């Protein structure tokens, strides 16, 4: 699953570009691109500016993050802020830490590309009405999906980079001297 993040990101990024370019013509020349808490527009942009923004959020931002992580980890995991740091920065574990971080960061890119795609769908729907209006249900779906994605990514990050458990003794094995076994 770990190396699949890059592939999933590339597929989702291609879908984002295709969908945004295919539907951009359905947007008005001046797009309602930001909404207040009641769903009324309070920010506008040109159609081309909006398209550039959505593609930047879904493509350039994730690629920038991936590039940054690759650059920072080039000399090893020492400059990374990761769980179980004392374990992963040891020389014997450093290469594996870098491999895991570099592979997993693509999943953050998946979340950002997915966010851009969901955001575009919401903006498209909001601008289809006259006057433009972002429905509360649509906002809650987009916001909920983004929060769920980020929470799942963060949980996965801590799971992936936790210190591996020490080898467990088989049932009935004696505890090392000075330690009590669970049976004691």
Buried (B, 14 or more C-beta within 10 A) or exposed (E): EBEEBBEBBBEBBEBBBEBBEEBBEEBEEBBBBEBEEEBEBEEBBBBEEBBBBBBEBBBEBBBEBBEEBEEBBEEBBEEBEBEBBEBBBEEEBBEEBBBBBBBBBBBBBBBBBBBBBBBBBBBBBBBEEEEBBBBEEBBEBBEEBBEEBBEEBEEBBEEBBEEEEEEEEEEEEEEEEEEEEEEE
